[in-house]
């Protein structure tokens, strides 16, 4: 649905406290926005802590993009002087997956050259399959049967588009991973306080 977006909460390269803040923020958001759907959790160094959490929710969640601050004495290092921890919320890059609609595949027949002698040259058994929405095409001259060449051409077209989908997914994953290095510690869009993770009202 167009009004749904995918967001990622990331601890960046932060310590265990930031990974705990990722878990606490996700729990707080699930209470605030019941329609949130978990997609993936990347475990942190300690139990119950996460390097990142990816989830889907309504477009109103875009207001959360940016840094989130958690003010709290460290539960892991009681005598540690730092009390400010930051996590990042960002929209995820989405893969451009192409789902083939076979009704949009166009076929062109042509005369095959090469092995097969006069029969191959006289019949239009070669097939080119073209997928209209993208312009991708694949051919088959493997068989004498036009019907079989159609099947082979479609299989090759599917493999070609599957390869493009995989490349798109790999690119999206890489872009989302980069967000782990982009956290900004300052100018938070929200601030939470204490172990009970209470939202500070502005």
Kinemage of the C-alpha trace (Angstrom):
@kinemage 1
@onewidth
@group {chain A} dominant
@subgroup {mainchain}
@vectorlist {calphas} color= white
{ca unk a 1} P 0.000 0.000 0.000
{ca unk a 2} L 1.284 3.464 -0.858
{ca unk a 3} L 0.603 4.847 2.632
{ca unk a 4} L 2.926 2.282 4.260
{ca unk a 5} L 6.643 2.835 4.715
{ca unk a 6} L 9.552 0.781 6.019
{ca unk a 7} L 11.721 2.313 8.729
{ca unk a 8} L 14.902 1.191 10.435
{ca unk a 9} L 16.013 1.994 13.974
{ca unk a 10} L 19.797 1.759 14.188
{ca unk a 11} L 22.266 1.966 17.062
{ca unk a 12} L 24.923 3.147 14.628
{ca unk a 13} L 28.314 2.184 15.957
{ca unk a 14} L 27.136 2.964 19.482
{ca unk a 15} L 27.752 0.936 22.648
{ca unk a 16} L 25.425 -1.543 24.372
{ca unk a 17} L 23.314 1.289 25.775
{ca unk a 18} L 22.413 2.413 22.242
{ca unk a 19} L 21.475 -1.159 21.323
{ca unk a 20} L 19.179 -1.255 24.362
{ca unk a 21} L 17.689 2.073 23.274
{ca unk a 22} L 16.827 0.490 19.893
{ca unk a 23} L 14.798 -2.210 21.677
{ca unk a 24} L 13.113 0.267 24.022
{ca unk a 25} L 12.220 2.660 21.215
{ca unk a 26} L 10.636 -0.108 19.151
{ca unk a 27} L 8.576 -1.264 22.141
{ca unk a 28} L 7.462 2.334 22.785
{ca unk a 29} L 6.495 2.842 19.150
{ca unk a 30} L 4.476 -0.388 19.066
{ca unk a 31} L 2.384 0.946 21.957
{ca unk a 32} L 1.995 4.332 20.295
{ca unk a 33} L 1.342 2.954 16.795
{ca unk a 34} L -0.393 -0.462 17.104
{ca unk a 35} L -0.318 -0.975 13.329
{ca unk a 36} L 3.469 -1.389 13.252
{ca unk a 37} L 4.651 -4.703 11.762
{ca unk a 38} L 8.080 -6.113 12.576
{ca unk a 39} L 10.178 -7.094 9.548
{ca unk a 40} L 13.619 -7.918 10.938
{ca unk a 41} L 15.734 -7.652 14.081
{ca unk a 42} L 19.536 -7.638 14.110
{ca unk a 43} L 20.668 -8.856 17.575
{ca unk a 44} L 23.104 -6.804 19.609
{ca unk a 45} L 25.872 -7.879 21.941
{ca unk a 46} L 23.590 -8.379 24.950
{ca unk a 47} L 20.321 -10.239 25.335
{ca unk a 48} L 17.334 -8.026 24.624
{ca unk a 49} L 19.462 -5.479 22.760
{ca unk a 50} L 19.518 -4.864 19.002
{ca unk a 51} L 21.869 -3.274 16.509
{ca unk a 52} L 18.895 -2.473 14.334
{ca unk a 53} L 15.195 -3.195 13.923
{ca unk a 54} L 13.328 -2.847 10.656
{ca unk a 55} L 9.562 -2.424 10.631
{ca unk a 56} L 6.634 -1.286 8.514
{ca unk a 57} L 4.097 1.300 9.515
{ca unk a 58} L 1.918 4.170 8.356
{ca unk a 59} L 3.311 7.208 6.569
{ca unk a 60} L 2.793 9.293 9.731
{ca unk a 61} L 5.941 7.616 11.071
{ca unk a 62} L 8.030 9.785 8.749
{ca unk a 63} L 7.991 12.398 11.498
{ca unk a 64} L 10.319 10.102 13.465
{ca unk a 65} L 13.145 10.228 10.917
{ca unk a 66} L 16.313 11.580 12.490
{ca unk a 67} L 18.071 11.133 15.816
{ca unk a 68} L 16.289 9.902 18.933
{ca unk a 69} L 17.859 10.728 22.301
{ca unk a 70} L 17.658 8.603 25.415
{ca unk a 71} L 18.725 10.245 28.685
{ca unk a 72} L 19.511 7.603 31.297
{ca unk a 73} L 22.268 6.380 33.582
{ca unk a 74} L 23.833 3.324 31.984
{ca unk a 75} L 22.203 0.096 33.249
{ca unk a 76} L 25.345 -1.795 32.205
{ca unk a 77} L 28.007 0.568 33.618
{ca unk a 78} L 26.554 2.170 36.776
{ca unk a 79} L 29.533 4.477 37.354
{ca unk a 80} L 29.867 5.590 33.751
{ca unk a 81} L 29.544 9.347 33.418
{ca unk a 82} L 27.689 9.409 30.109
{ca unk a 83} L 23.901 9.674 30.247
{ca unk a 84} L 23.008 10.641 26.678
{ca unk a 85} L 22.522 7.899 24.097
{ca unk a 86} L 21.423 8.326 20.490
{ca unk a 87} L 19.837 6.055 17.895
{ca unk a 88} L 18.842 6.793 14.317
{ca unk a 89} L 15.480 6.318 12.614
{ca unk a 90} L 15.530 6.365 8.828
{ca unk a 91} L 13.355 5.280 5.916
{ca unk a 92} L 14.680 2.140 4.274
{ca unk a 93} L 15.690 1.924 0.675
{ca unk a 94} L 13.245 -0.403 -1.065
{ca unk a 95} L 14.106 -2.933 -3.737
{ca unk a 96} L 12.459 -2.401 -7.124
{ca unk a 97} L 11.155 -5.907 -7.583
{ca unk a 98} L 9.629 -6.649 -10.976
{ca unk a 99} L 6.805 -9.192 -10.941
{ca unk a 100} L 6.252 -10.618 -14.405
{ca unk a 101} L 2.734 -10.509 -15.798
{ca unk a 102} L 2.803 -13.103 -18.572
{ca unk a 103} L -0.017 -11.364 -20.414
{ca unk a 104} L 2.431 -8.503 -21.082
{ca unk a 105} L 5.027 -10.693 -22.781
{ca unk a 106} L 5.162 -10.159 -26.553
{ca unk a 107} L 6.571 -12.807 -28.875
{ca unk a 108} L 8.329 -12.349 -32.193
{ca unk a 109} L 9.136 -15.262 -34.463
{ca unk a 110} L 12.161 -15.260 -36.786
{ca unk a 111} L 14.044 -17.670 -38.969
{ca unk a 112} L 16.814 -19.523 -37.168
{ca unk a 113} L 20.226 -19.904 -38.708
{ca unk a 114} L 22.924 -22.422 -37.927
{ca unk a 115} L 22.564 -26.169 -37.528
{ca unk a 116} L 19.527 -27.964 -38.876
{ca unk a 117} L 19.937 -27.519 -42.587
{ca unk a 118} L 17.161 -26.320 -44.854
{ca unk a 119} L 14.383 -26.988 -42.306
{ca unk a 120} L 15.741 -24.401 -39.882
{ca unk a 121} L 16.169 -21.775 -42.557
{ca unk a 122} L 12.679 -22.176 -43.990
{ca unk a 123} L 10.617 -22.072 -40.780
{ca unk a 124} L 10.269 -19.225 -38.298
{ca unk a 125} L 10.986 -21.391 -35.265
{ca unk a 126} L 13.213 -18.890 -33.429
{ca unk a 127} L 11.369 -16.899 -30.755
{ca unk a 128} L 12.125 -13.607 -29.086
{ca unk a 129} L 10.181 -12.919 -25.863
{ca unk a 130} L 9.886 -9.235 -24.961
{ca unk a 131} L 8.500 -7.976 -21.655
{ca unk a 132} L 6.624 -4.784 -22.488
{ca unk a 133} L 6.911 -2.811 -19.201
{ca unk a 134} L 10.721 -3.050 -19.050
{ca unk a 135} L 11.823 -3.839 -22.589
{ca unk a 136} L 13.796 -6.875 -21.438
{ca unk a 137} L 14.069 -9.580 -24.065
{ca unk a 138} L 15.362 -13.121 -24.458
{ca unk a 139} L 15.554 -15.430 -27.440
{ca unk a 140} L 15.583 -19.145 -28.095
{ca unk a 141} L 16.562 -21.004 -31.256
{ca unk a 142} L 17.388 -24.195 -29.373
{ca unk a 143} L 14.489 -26.287 -30.650
{ca unk a 144} L 12.704 -26.842 -33.956
{ca unk a 145} L 9.386 -26.426 -32.164
{ca unk a 146} L 8.214 -22.833 -31.971
{ca unk a 147} L 6.151 -23.736 -28.898
{ca unk a 148} L 9.178 -25.132 -27.083
{ca unk a 149} L 11.285 -22.120 -28.046
{ca unk a 150} L 8.582 -19.891 -26.551
{ca unk a 151} L 8.891 -21.768 -23.247
{ca unk a 152} L 12.678 -21.519 -23.269
{ca unk a 153} L 12.610 -17.803 -24.136
{ca unk a 154} L 10.201 -17.105 -21.269
{ca unk a 155} L 12.394 -19.076 -18.856
{ca unk a 156} L 15.416 -17.019 -19.932
{ca unk a 157} L 13.426 -13.809 -19.603
{ca unk a 158} L 12.430 -14.800 -16.063
{ca unk a 159} L 16.063 -15.543 -15.168
{ca unk a 160} L 17.143 -12.186 -16.564
{ca unk a 161} L 14.556 -10.243 -14.567
{ca unk a 162} L 15.241 -12.338 -11.436
{ca unk a 163} L 18.895 -11.304 -11.725
{ca unk a 164} L 17.889 -7.655 -11.922
{ca unk a 165} L 15.616 -8.058 -8.880
{ca unk a 166} L 18.474 -9.607 -6.912
{ca unk a 167} L 20.800 -6.740 -7.855
{ca unk a 168} L 18.132 -4.269 -6.735
{ca unk a 169} L 17.722 -6.084 -3.420
{ca unk a 170} L 21.488 -6.137 -2.860
{ca unk a 171} L 21.670 -2.400 -3.533
{ca unk a 172} L 18.816 -1.678 -1.102
{ca unk a 173} L 20.453 -3.824 1.593
{ca unk a 174} L 23.734 -1.959 1.091
{ca unk a 175} L 22.015 1.438 1.370
{ca unk a 176} L 20.273 0.370 4.585
{ca unk a 177} L 23.552 -0.894 6.033
{ca unk a 178} L 25.194 2.478 5.326
{ca unk a 179} L 22.668 4.044 7.722
{ca unk a 180} L 24.578 2.377 10.561
{ca unk a 181} L 27.358 4.893 9.922
{ca unk a 182} L 25.255 8.013 9.489
{ca unk a 183} L 23.828 8.547 12.965
{ca unk a 184} L 23.843 12.184 14.096
{ca unk a 185} L 24.258 12.741 17.819
{ca unk a 186} L 22.367 15.952 18.328
{ca unk a 187} L 19.186 17.820 17.374
{ca unk a 188} L 16.929 14.874 18.298
{ca unk a 189} L 13.408 14.708 16.914
{ca unk a 190} L 12.376 13.043 20.174
{ca unk a 191} L 13.849 12.592 23.636
{ca unk a 192} L 13.077 9.778 26.074
{ca unk a 193} L 14.128 9.618 29.726
{ca unk a 194} L 14.872 6.927 32.301
{ca unk a 195} L 14.693 3.149 32.250
{ca unk a 196} L 10.937 3.394 31.782
{ca unk a 197} L 11.662 5.226 28.510
{ca unk a 198} L 9.238 8.054 29.102
{ca unk a 199} L 8.758 10.500 26.243
{ca unk a 200} L 9.725 14.053 27.118
{ca unk a 201} L 6.975 16.374 25.938
{ca unk a 202} L 8.060 19.583 24.277
